[in-house]
Amino acid sequence: MAITDLDSIFRAGEPWPPVSEAARLQAYERYSRLYEGDHDAVFKDLNPKDAPHIDMALNWPKRVCTLVADLLWGETPRFEASKGQEALDRILEANRFHLVSYDCTVDLVKYGTGLFKIRFDQHGIIEVIDPRLWFPVCNPDNAAEVTAHILAWTVYKPNEDGKDEPYLRLEIHHPGRIENRLYKLKEGKIEKAVDLATIARYRDLPDEIETGIEDFLIVPIHNLKASNAVAGRSDLADLEDVVHEIEKRAAQISRVLDQHADPKLIAPSNLVTIDPTTGQAFFTASGSRVYIVNEGEKEPSYLTWNAELEYAFRQVEMMKDHLQAVGEISPAILGDVKNGLAESGSALKRLALPTLAKVNRLRQRIDPQLKEVLRICAELEVASRMSGATLIENLTIAWRDGLPADAMENAQVENLRTVARLTSRRAALSRLDEGATEKDIDAELEAIEKELEADRVQVIDNEPLKLEMGEP
């Protein structure tokens, strides 16, 4: 159930956050703890009270999130526009857009939804918003349609007794305008609306701001989601139980090994002294003393135990295989060399196909939203009458796969295409030297032509003289 009535959730006595958002926010908090490695707070049975504490955070959740972001943004894609290229380049550079987008991609995988916010402060600013601050308001007839975006967070102000009192700060984004509100909270519920000037830093903040454009300044990017859902599904939702089982089993193995790393001595009673105060038994023999064992007596020995841990390790490996299958993580991407290394770039791509398919699925969801963010940013600069601002039109993004390039394989492919007249030398050079400018390519082509001309001259000079019949 989603928020469908903007005014009803802010009535006096209503709880904050709204009850309808409780499950989503609890899941977000759980995924955040998993990502940060605080797994004890999520998996309560990792360290039972009657067992030694084992810090066993195998942080697969973070690895999954960064893996996808690395493949999308490890090689920065090219952004090109038919109009406004200069403005586009400036916006990308001023906002370090590839880093901002990397962080948003991590949120997309971690929470299921990543959020961009666009604002103007001397120039267009693009930033990432924590989805835990986001409360979408939906059309009551279509939960997937957002009619307003609420950004809400708690701020504090000392009262007369010096005790911090909570206030709820709101940004409510509508198409073309933003509302700013402040509410007093009491025991987790809305008490009343108060003036923004109640908090000193909001004294000059207007109650409403006209943005000058017809779009939201909040742009969400969703992972896979149901058709009637407003938020995406986290990739960690399917991995949580598997990670739990792996860590629990690994912690149990560690406790067993710790317990039997120091074996206990078994000795006959004549070599043991009982402390009368504590009742504890002590082995009285020491050093290089010789133990005399008579017939029928039992010699001193150590208590050892074959824990048969092979089956526990097998289960851990099986759970790891399930995790990689469910998480669409190719072992080759993780550098798993048990089955040998890929001998070429194309072989690596084939081995990494499950992960690349997942990344491509997310890329198709991310691509149109990134274009929307950049378009809105440029439009906001124009609406704010910024000097040099220009609209961006026909924006395209040239993505890369994020895998290391196989220079030998690429050179062989381009050579075959060039010899077969299926491509030009200029196009081949531009693909092989992706960072080269048009000037660099012109210089390289000129150098190649000079070398070819020199080779032709040398061949002519070295060709033996042929005499025709009848010539002296």
Wavefront OBJ file of the C-alpha trace (Angstrom):
o trace
v 0.000 0.000 0.000
v 1.358 3.416 -0.990
v 0.641 7.034 -0.013
v -2.253 8.327 -2.131
v -3.423 11.381 -0.157
v -0.813 14.051 0.472
v -2.741 15.987 3.121
v -4.004 13.098 5.245
v -0.550 11.880 6.274
v 0.307 15.247 7.857
v -2.729 15.584 10.134
v -2.104 15.997 13.836
v -1.646 12.629 15.535
v -0.622 10.765 12.370
v 2.520 8.631 12.795
v 5.703 9.441 10.942
v 6.856 7.645 8.907
v 3.434 6.613 7.579
v 2.366 3.058 8.362
v 2.128 2.291 4.624
v 5.877 2.913 4.256
v 7.044 0.915 7.288
v 7.828 -2.346 5.471
v 9.778 -0.597 2.707
v 11.831 1.466 5.155
v 12.576 -1.583 7.327
v 13.822 -3.439 4.258
v 15.969 -0.430 3.274
v 17.504 -0.326 6.754
v 18.262 -4.053 6.593
v 19.880 -3.772 3.159
v 21.945 -0.804 4.337
v 23.304 -2.808 7.291
v 24.126 -5.743 5.025
v 25.985 -3.448 2.629
v 27.936 -1.835 5.479
v 28.923 -5.231 6.890
v 26.877 -4.968 10.099
v 25.506 -8.472 9.659
v 25.089 -9.248 13.369
v 22.269 -6.693 13.441
v 20.432 -8.528 10.649
v 21.259 -12.180 11.323
v 20.528 -12.530 15.028
v 21.629 -16.169 15.251
v 25.167 -15.634 13.968
v 26.434 -15.230 17.531
v 24.224 -16.995 20.116
v 24.666 -15.867 23.726
v 26.069 -19.239 24.838
v 28.681 -19.410 22.047
v 31.993 -17.586 21.493
v 31.596 -14.436 19.400
v 32.771 -14.841 15.799
v 32.996 -11.784 13.560
v 32.079 -13.447 10.276
v 30.819 -10.759 7.854
v 31.390 -12.195 4.386
v 30.263 -9.058 2.607
v 28.731 -10.502 -0.538
v 26.001 -7.803 -0.558
v 28.570 -5.036 -1.034
v 30.404 -7.069 -3.671
v 27.227 -7.557 -5.680
v 26.407 -3.827 -5.577
v 29.876 -2.618 -6.549
v 30.291 -5.301 -9.233
v 27.341 -3.997 -11.246
v 28.397 -0.370 -10.753
v 31.971 -1.198 -11.794
v 30.847 -2.831 -15.034
v 28.551 0.090 -15.873
v 30.867 2.940 -14.927
v 34.383 1.434 -14.860
v 34.762 2.666 -18.431
v 33.109 6.070 -18.658
v 30.526 6.114 -21.485
v 30.509 8.869 -24.101
v 27.695 11.432 -23.970
v 26.901 13.156 -27.260
v 24.156 15.577 -28.297
v 23.154 17.004 -31.662
v 22.614 20.353 -29.942
v 24.091 21.720 -26.715
v 27.249 19.555 -26.638
v 29.249 22.298 -24.940
v 26.609 22.704 -22.217
v 26.432 18.924 -21.851
v 30.198 18.613 -21.362
v 30.142 21.403 -18.787
v 27.281 19.796 -16.807
v 29.024 16.410 -16.847
v 32.304 17.920 -15.656
v 30.833 20.275 -13.040
v 28.829 17.482 -11.413
v 31.394 14.681 -11.864
v 28.463 12.899 -13.343
v 30.060 9.473 -13.730
v 30.845 9.371 -9.976
v 27.363 10.576 -9.021
v 25.848 7.973 -11.335
v 28.073 5.265 -9.837
v 26.672 6.044 -6.370
v 23.119 6.040 -7.723
v 23.737 2.646 -9.361
v 24.891 1.216 -6.023
v 21.627 2.450 -4.462
v 19.690 0.971 -7.382
v 21.118 -2.496 -6.727
v 21.105 -2.176 -2.930
v 17.633 -0.723 -2.365
v 15.938 -1.377 -5.698
v 15.606 2.357 -6.392
v 18.151 5.119 -6.957
v 17.206 8.802 -6.838
v 18.594 11.832 -8.660
v 17.741 15.348 -7.525
v 18.359 18.392 -9.726
v 18.620 21.903 -8.320
v 20.092 25.257 -9.293
v 22.767 27.154 -7.384
v 24.704 29.370 -9.820
v 24.620 26.352 -12.152
v 22.704 23.106 -12.487
v 23.533 20.643 -9.718
v 22.844 16.913 -9.904
v 23.022 14.914 -6.680
v 22.005 11.513 -5.313
v 19.348 11.273 -2.592
v 19.129 8.471 -0.034
v 15.961 6.471 -0.897
v 15.234 6.228 2.839
v 14.269 9.929 2.669
v 11.896 9.397 -0.276
v 8.132 9.030 0.072
v 6.275 8.896 -3.258
v 2.646 9.971 -3.488
v 0.746 7.832 -5.983
v -2.385 8.035 -8.055
v -5.049 6.074 -6.097
v -6.157 4.443 -9.368
v -2.612 3.544 -10.475
v -0.015 2.886 -7.795
v 2.808 2.994 -10.361
v 2.040 6.643 -11.247
v 3.717 9.174 -8.953
v 1.903 12.482 -8.483
v 4.376 14.011 -6.004
v 7.761 13.196 -4.479
v 8.238 13.871 -0.759
v 11.739 14.202 0.659
v 11.528 14.082 4.459
v 14.134 14.071 7.205
v 14.289 14.829 10.920
v 16.012 17.928 12.302
v 16.467 18.924 15.933
v 16.287 22.153 17.911
v 17.088 22.589 21.635
v 14.133 23.617 23.794
v 14.233 25.849 26.871
v 15.605 22.968 28.957
v 18.403 22.350 26.448
v 16.869 19.079 25.281
v 16.765 18.463 21.521
v 13.244 18.366 20.117
v 12.510 16.694 16.753
v 11.027 18.470 13.748
v 10.069 17.009 10.390
v 11.538 18.905 7.426
v 9.771 18.362 4.098
v 10.451 19.083 0.446
v 7.364 18.214 -1.585
v 8.156 18.137 -5.301
v 5.358 18.788 -7.781
v 5.777 19.356 -11.531
v 6.998 22.942 -11.773
v 7.095 23.764 -8.040
v 8.489 22.717 -4.660
v 6.757 23.100 -1.280
v 8.846 23.568 1.861
v 7.235 22.582 5.164
v 8.175 22.037 8.808
v 6.236 20.021 11.389
v 6.703 19.515 15.095
v 7.035 15.848 16.081
v 6.071 14.332 19.403
v 6.639 10.686 20.288
v 6.915 9.730 16.617
v 3.716 11.496 15.550
v 2.839 14.734 13.769
v 1.947 17.371 16.380
v 1.452 20.521 14.311
v 2.776 22.583 11.404
v 5.227 25.322 12.373
v 6.868 28.223 10.581
v 10.069 27.457 8.680
v 11.821 30.204 10.651
v 11.500 27.989 13.753
v 14.811 26.470 12.592
v 17.317 29.278 12.092
v 18.865 27.925 8.884
v 15.434 27.821 7.202
v 14.572 31.431 8.055
v 15.033 32.715 4.485
v 13.548 29.637 2.791
v 10.286 30.389 0.938
v 7.217 28.239 1.498
v 6.992 27.538 -2.224
v 9.460 27.739 -5.109
v 8.522 27.895 -8.787
v 11.090 25.897 -10.755
v 10.234 27.323 -14.172
v 10.008 23.916 -15.838
v 7.125 21.467 -16.107
v 8.966 18.376 -14.863
v 9.774 16.929 -11.447
v 13.246 17.740 -10.165
v 13.330 14.235 -8.663
v 14.148 11.445 -11.120
v 13.987 7.869 -9.761
v 15.658 4.887 -11.412
v 14.137 1.526 -10.552
v 15.440 -2.009 -10.618
v 13.027 -4.784 -11.599
v 9.590 -4.034 -10.172
v 6.037 -5.262 -10.322
v 3.680 -3.434 -12.673
v 1.671 -2.058 -9.739
v 4.694 -1.169 -7.569
v 6.123 2.291 -7.086
v 9.612 1.164 -5.979
v 12.040 -1.352 -7.469
v 13.118 -4.677 -5.999
v 16.518 -4.915 -4.330
v 18.963 -7.523 -5.634
v 19.790 -8.263 -1.991
v 16.255 -9.538 -1.363
v 17.062 -12.836 -3.109
v 20.584 -13.120 -1.697
v 19.866 -12.388 1.963
v 18.951 -15.951 2.999
v 21.853 -17.524 1.114
v 24.377 -15.106 2.633
v 22.848 -15.843 6.057
v 23.347 -19.591 5.620
v 26.939 -19.208 4.385
v 27.931 -16.949 7.279
v 26.188 -19.074 9.898
v 27.875 -22.259 8.676
v 31.264 -20.537 8.394
v 30.941 -19.215 11.963
v 30.075 -22.694 13.241
v 33.110 -24.189 11.487
v 35.306 -21.496 12.990
v 34.037 -22.238 16.510
v 34.706 -25.958 16.088
v 38.252 -25.347 14.867
v 38.932 -22.851 17.676
v 37.628 -25.264 20.300
v 39.815 -28.153 19.170
v 42.931 -26.148 18.357
v 43.910 -26.584 22.042
v 43.395 -30.309 22.839
v 42.764 -31.390 26.448
v 45.066 -33.825 28.258
v 43.755 -37.139 29.604
v 45.863 -38.527 32.522
v 45.528 -41.210 35.243
v 44.421 -40.004 38.663
v 47.862 -40.426 40.228
v 49.159 -37.624 37.967
v 46.316 -35.217 38.788
v 45.948 -32.865 41.771
v 42.591 -31.421 42.805
v 42.588 -27.824 44.052
v 40.600 -27.954 47.322
v 39.405 -24.356 46.919
v 38.153 -24.402 43.324
v 37.770 -28.111 42.738
v 39.665 -27.845 39.443
v 42.004 -30.633 38.343
v 45.674 -29.871 37.549
v 48.212 -32.091 35.793
v 51.128 -32.346 38.218
v 53.729 -33.746 35.816
v 55.841 -31.257 33.851
v 59.049 -30.782 31.867
v 60.859 -33.858 30.576
v 59.596 -36.049 33.352
v 59.227 -39.715 32.427
v 55.819 -41.265 32.969
v 55.983 -44.825 34.250
v 53.016 -46.844 33.131
v 52.504 -50.185 34.824
v 50.627 -53.077 33.320
v 46.927 -52.365 33.244
v 47.379 -48.596 33.724
v 46.329 -46.017 31.101
v 49.005 -43.711 29.750
v 48.429 -39.889 29.531
v 46.937 -38.764 26.177
v 45.228 -35.799 24.518
v 41.538 -35.635 23.832
v 41.121 -35.013 20.113
v 38.092 -35.095 17.837
v 37.665 -35.679 14.122
v 34.968 -33.108 13.437
v 34.144 -34.475 9.955
v 34.009 -30.890 8.665
v 34.160 -32.006 5.049
v 30.365 -31.959 4.803
v 30.184 -28.473 6.319
v 32.652 -27.161 3.745
v 30.669 -28.860 0.995
v 27.539 -27.051 2.151
v 29.362 -23.705 2.135
v 30.521 -24.345 -1.440
v 27.007 -25.387 -2.456
v 25.554 -22.196 -0.931
v 28.192 -20.151 -2.750
v 27.147 -21.753 -6.044
v 23.498 -20.896 -5.281
v 24.476 -17.324 -4.444
v 26.311 -16.894 -7.742
v 23.398 -18.410 -9.666
v 20.691 -16.341 -7.984
v 22.811 -13.188 -8.013
v 23.770 -13.731 -11.699
v 27.434 -13.495 -10.770
v 29.846 -15.185 -13.153
v 32.877 -16.766 -11.390
v 35.049 -15.467 -14.241
v 34.095 -11.885 -13.335
v 35.265 -12.516 -9.768
v 38.615 -13.858 -10.980
v 37.846 -17.498 -10.174
v 40.683 -19.429 -11.845
v 39.724 -22.929 -10.659
v 38.583 -23.856 -14.144
v 41.347 -21.994 -15.961
v 41.651 -18.529 -17.430
v 39.873 -17.183 -20.493
v 42.324 -17.125 -23.382
v 40.800 -14.126 -25.156
v 38.476 -11.203 -24.635
v 35.636 -12.961 -26.463
v 36.121 -16.067 -24.290
v 35.899 -13.931 -21.151
v 32.656 -12.375 -22.418
v 31.160 -15.813 -22.977
v 32.127 -16.910 -19.457
v 30.738 -13.672 -18.030
v 27.462 -13.856 -19.954
v 25.102 -14.115 -16.899
v 26.592 -11.004 -15.289
v 26.752 -9.065 -18.560
v 23.087 -9.911 -19.233
v 22.167 -8.552 -15.798
v 24.177 -5.369 -16.363
v 22.577 -4.886 -19.770
v 19.122 -5.265 -18.212
v 19.911 -2.508 -15.728
v 21.523 -0.368 -18.431
v 18.258 -0.334 -20.371
v 16.504 1.040 -17.283
v 19.237 3.537 -16.457
v 19.877 4.963 -19.941
v 16.569 6.870 -20.487
v 16.578 8.202 -16.910
v 20.122 9.573 -17.232
v 19.090 11.372 -20.414
v 16.100 12.785 -18.533
v 18.316 14.018 -15.688
v 20.733 15.806 -18.024
v 17.913 17.285 -20.113
v 16.151 18.640 -17.007
v 19.414 20.052 -15.636
v 20.059 21.973 -18.859
v 16.415 23.155 -18.982
v 16.626 24.339 -15.358
v 19.736 26.387 -16.208
v 17.900 27.999 -19.120
v 14.827 28.704 -16.963
v 17.100 30.248 -14.307
v 18.623 32.503 -17.005
v 22.124 31.270 -16.458
v 24.695 32.771 -18.808
v 25.690 30.290 -21.515
v 22.853 27.889 -20.718
v 21.597 25.847 -23.671
v 19.012 23.119 -24.110
v 20.316 19.639 -24.864
v 18.708 17.782 -27.763
v 19.032 14.253 -29.158
v 21.292 13.015 -26.387
v 22.904 9.600 -26.917
v 25.024 7.528 -24.545
v 27.693 5.169 -25.935
v 28.051 2.492 -23.262
v 30.956 0.079 -22.839
v 30.961 -3.372 -21.312
v 33.432 -2.614 -18.504
v 35.607 -5.649 -19.287
v 39.349 -5.268 -19.961
v 40.110 -4.841 -23.655
v 42.005 -7.597 -25.480
v 44.335 -5.458 -27.621
v 45.637 -8.387 -29.690
v 42.175 -9.716 -30.493
v 40.841 -6.246 -31.359
v 43.799 -5.539 -33.650
v 43.270 -8.838 -35.485
v 39.572 -8.106 -35.980
v 40.236 -4.595 -37.330
v 42.955 -5.925 -39.653
v 40.586 -8.494 -41.135
v 37.850 -5.903 -41.612
v 40.263 -3.435 -43.226
v 41.747 -6.012 -45.635
v 38.238 -7.157 -46.583
v 37.255 -3.520 -47.293
v 34.535 -3.698 -44.640
v 35.765 -0.611 -42.800
v 38.046 2.354 -43.322
v 41.429 2.858 -41.713
v 40.123 5.911 -39.920
v 37.237 3.977 -38.359
v 39.573 1.129 -37.383
v 42.001 3.551 -35.711
v 39.185 5.315 -33.839
v 37.988 1.999 -32.421
v 41.466 0.780 -31.486
v 42.522 4.113 -29.923
v 39.317 5.201 -28.170
v 40.944 8.178 -26.481
v 42.365 9.595 -29.716
v 41.051 12.887 -31.057
v 40.326 13.611 -34.713
v 43.661 15.466 -34.874
v 45.484 12.436 -33.477
v 43.850 10.153 -36.037
v 44.710 12.549 -38.905
v 48.357 12.582 -37.788
v 48.437 8.786 -37.522
v 46.923 8.326 -41.004
v 49.421 10.784 -42.445
v 52.319 8.904 -40.827
v 51.007 5.576 -42.158
v 50.706 7.005 -45.675
v 54.296 8.301 -45.565
v 55.569 4.896 -44.462
v 53.651 3.166 -47.249
v 55.038 5.637 -49.785
v 58.578 5.042 -48.521
v 58.054 1.288 -48.797
v 56.856 1.670 -52.420
v 59.885 3.791 -53.351
v 62.233 1.265 -51.773
v 60.661 -1.596 -53.708
v 61.068 0.289 -57.005
v 64.697 1.194 -56.229
v 65.595 -2.402 -55.367
v 63.810 -3.974 -58.363
v 66.372 -5.631 -60.780
v 66.737 -4.144 -64.280
v 64.893 -6.153 -66.949
v 66.085 -5.910 -70.562
v 63.719 -6.486 -73.425
v 64.899 -8.477 -76.451
v 66.819 -6.327 -78.918
v 67.879 -3.702 -76.346
v 71.624 -3.156 -75.830
l 1 2 3 4 5 6 7 8 9 10 11 12 13 14 15 16 17 18 19 20 21 22 23 24 25 26 27 28 29 30 31 32 33 34 35 36 37 38 39 40 41 42 43 44 45 46 47 48 49 50 51 52 53 54 55 56 57 58 59 60 61 62 63 64 65 66 67 68 69 70 71 72 73 74 75 76 77 78 79 80 81 82 83 84 85 86 87 88 89 90 91 92 93 94 95 96 97 98 99 100 101 102 103 104 105 106 107 108 109 110 111 112 113 114 115 116 117 118 119 120 121 122 123 124 125 126 127 128 129 130 131 132 133 134 135 136 137 138 139 140 141 142 143 144 145 146 147 148 149 150 151 152 153 154 155 156 157 158 159 160 161 162 163 164 165 166 167 168 169 170 171 172 173 174 175 176 177 178 179 180 181 182 183 184 185 186 187 188 189 190 191 192 193 194 195 196 197 198 199 200 201 202 203 204 205 206 207 208 209 210 211 212 213 214 215 216 217 218 219 220 221 222 223 224 225 226 227 228 229 230 231 232 233 234 235 236 237 238 239 240 241 242 243 244 245 246 247 248 249 250 251 252 253 254 255 256 257 258 259 260 261 262 263 264 265 266 267 268 269 270 271 272 273 274 275 276 277 278 279 280 281 282 283 284 285 286 287 288 289 290 291 292 293 294 295 296 297 298 299 300 301 302 303 304 305 306 307 308 309 310 311 312 313 314 315 316 317 318 319 320 321 322 323 324 325 326 327 328 329 330 331 332 333 334 335 336 337 338 339 340 341 342 343 344 345 346 347 348 349 350 351 352 353 354 355 356 357 358 359 360 361 362 363 364 365 366 367 368 369 370 371 372 373 374 375 376 377 378 379 380 381 382 383 384 385 386 387 388 389 390 391 392 393 394 395 396 397 398 399 400 401 402 403 404 405 406 407 408 409 410 411 412 413 414 415 416 417 418 419 420 421 422 423 424 425 426 427 428 429 430 431 432 433 434 435 436 437 438 439 440 441 442 443 444 445 446 447 448 449 450 451 452 453 454 455 456 457 458 459 460 461 462 463 464 465 466 467 468 469 470 471 472
